[in-house]
Amino acid sequence: MKLHIAIPALDELDFLPQTLVAIVQQQTLFPYKVYICVNQPEAWWIDPEKVEICENNQELLCFLEEVREIKGVRIEIIDKTSVGEGWPENKSGVGWARKTLFDEIIKTAADEDVIISLDADTLFNENYFQSIGENFTQNKIDILSVPYYHKLTDDENANRAILRYEIYLRNYFINMHRIGSPYTFTAIGSAMAVRVRALKKIRGISPLSSGEDFYLLQKLRKMSPISNYNIELVHPAARFSTRVPFGTGPAMINFLQGNEEAYPIYHHSLFAKIKETYDIIPALFTEDKSTEFIEFLKKQYKTDDLWGPLRKNFKTLTLFTRAFHEKADGLRILQFLKTKHNSRDAARYYSTDQLLKIRDSLFESEMNLRKLDAFIFRTPDSDIGTPKRMS
């Protein structure tokens, strides 16, 4: 089994070298190759406000050419930045970069090989690649959402923003796990790995301008369970950034500007409303029921007959349950939470030390849940209708 490391890079001359150092320091028995897609829209070459990024990317290309062979590590450079090679209109962003990387890897990779998705500013310990390889071989997994932990910096504002964002993410994960949702995962592009055969089954990644990591994991989850535990972590950078419409960088900017409600800490009672619907799935198999979540789904799908077509096409409770979760997927859950959320965020009044303690407490709780799932995952059930074990 080989590992294929996929890294999109846009304006990353100051950060990618550090990630490359982490890569060449890897202590692993698994052979690996690095793929880097340096990219930006073609139109930026004639945009006075963007041309500096293009020039930065050119410097990065030159740097990569010089270090193409570092300690025996092969680097495949994909040039989507030079004049005439940039993204065309309406086809740009990190989603297109990841798709380009994944598609290039699939051309030659074996089905059993594993793609490790990183960002150009992600750091990790020297055993990270080995831990991923062992995880996939020993536990027979196909999809992995890797545990993550943002390290703090000397920037107080950045620290507060990233701590608040992590609290949002971890609160969401813990509550999704608590209700037994099949969509219990954290979508971070630099913290996921997938076996090539699984990626082929879903016909690759959807090239969205951002959020491609969420939709990829959701698409994969509809095919097979996702493992959430790895003994080694990744450490994404805590940076204010506008390179993508949403994600870590934009989230941090929202917190800096006082717009915490863009990434709210959802109250546990909202997840309980979803659990209420999960509990009546057997009854829905034979008759209509009403819950707040079901009424929301009716509005989203613009129909009062959500379950009739499912009962007609899926004749057993197991198949019906799977179809239910296909319909009431992670995106619908997020939409429901955003629509129903109305509590005020008190975290803005907490000190940085208090936010750090909350983050670390949630991190510990989340890691315990991830470890618990790792034991269960060793005898996985590929049916999406089988929720995770309740904590």
ABEGO torsion letter per residue (X at the ends): XBBBBBBBBBGAAAAAAAAAAAAAABBBABBBBBBBBBBBBAAAAABAAAAAAAAAAAAAAAAAAAAABBGGBBBBBBBAABBGABBBBGBBEAAAAAAAAAAAAAAABBAABBBBBBBAABBBBAAAAAAAAAAAAAAGBABBBBBBBBBBBABAAAAAAAAAAAAAAAAAAAAAAAAGBAABBBBBAABBBBBAAAAAAAGEBBBBABGAAAAAAAAAAAABBBBABBABBBBBBBBBBAABABEAAAAAAAAAAGBAAABBBBBAAAAAAAAAAAAAAAAAAABBBBBAAAAAAAAAAGBABAAAAAAAABABAAAAAAAAAAABBAAAAAAAAAAABABBBAAAABBAAAAAAAAAAAAAAAAAAAAAAAAAAABBBABAABBBBBX
